[in-house]
């Protein structure tokens, strides 16, 4: 019987090739890079659910908020609204999504 690793190996080769092409596209300026004048921390990965992204964001907020004005941008899993939605203390889970709703009560709201 073929092992799971051997079965998935061709996919890893394709993934590596696509990643290498993407990096070359940025290096050769075929694909535009965007820069910002403010520090940005991006927490994310290709996995879905259960990888610890939400606790990591909560930790970063608690760590950085005493010294910096922290802004969190999330697509908001399970939200019913579309487009950009600025959360406040009266926002519902359906408006902003379950993860932002989870850490909203502990945030300072800047308006």
C-alpha positions, -999 to 999 in steps of 0.1 A, spaced: 0 0 0 13 35 -9 20 58 20 2 90 26 35 110 22 42 94 -12 7 101 -23 9 138 -14 45 143 -27 35 154 -63 13 181 -48 42 195 -28 63 197 -59 35 217 -77 31 239 -46 68 246 -45 69 255 -82 39 279 -79 55 295 -49 89 299 -67 71 315 -97 52 339 -74 85 349 -57 102 355 -91 72 376 -102 77 399 -72 115 399 -75 113 409 -112 85 435 -105 61 416 -127 37 416 -97 33 449 -78 43 451 -42 25 474 -18 43 492 10 28 511 39 42 538 62 30 521 93 41 488 108 18 459 99 16 424 115 -2 398 94 -14 367 112 -26 340 88 -18 308 69 -32 284 44 -48 262 70 -84 267 81 -96 267 117 -79 253 148 -43 266 141 -43 292 169 -47 324 149 -73 340 171 -54 334 204 -23 348 187 -42 380 177 -56 384 212 -21 380 226 -6 406 202 -34 431 210 -28 427 248 10 430 242 9 460 219 -21 481 229 -5 497 260 22 513 238 5 516 204 -28 523 187 -38 489 175 -62 483 147 -74 448 138 -88 440 103 -107 407 99 -129 393 72 -151 381 100 -161 344 97 -198 338 99 -207 375 95 -238 385 75 -226 419 63 -204 426 33 -177 452 27 -159 472 53 -177 474 87 -163 494 115 -171 477 148 -181 494 180 -193 483 214 -228 477 200 -217 455 171 -233 421 169 -216 388 160 -237 387 128 -222 422 118 -185 415 124 -180 377 126 -173 354 155 -136 360 160 -137 398 161 -167 396 183 -147 374 207 -120 400 213 -141 432 209 -151 436 246 -114 439 256 -104 465 230 -102 502 232 -125 517 206 -110 547 187 -133 569 168 
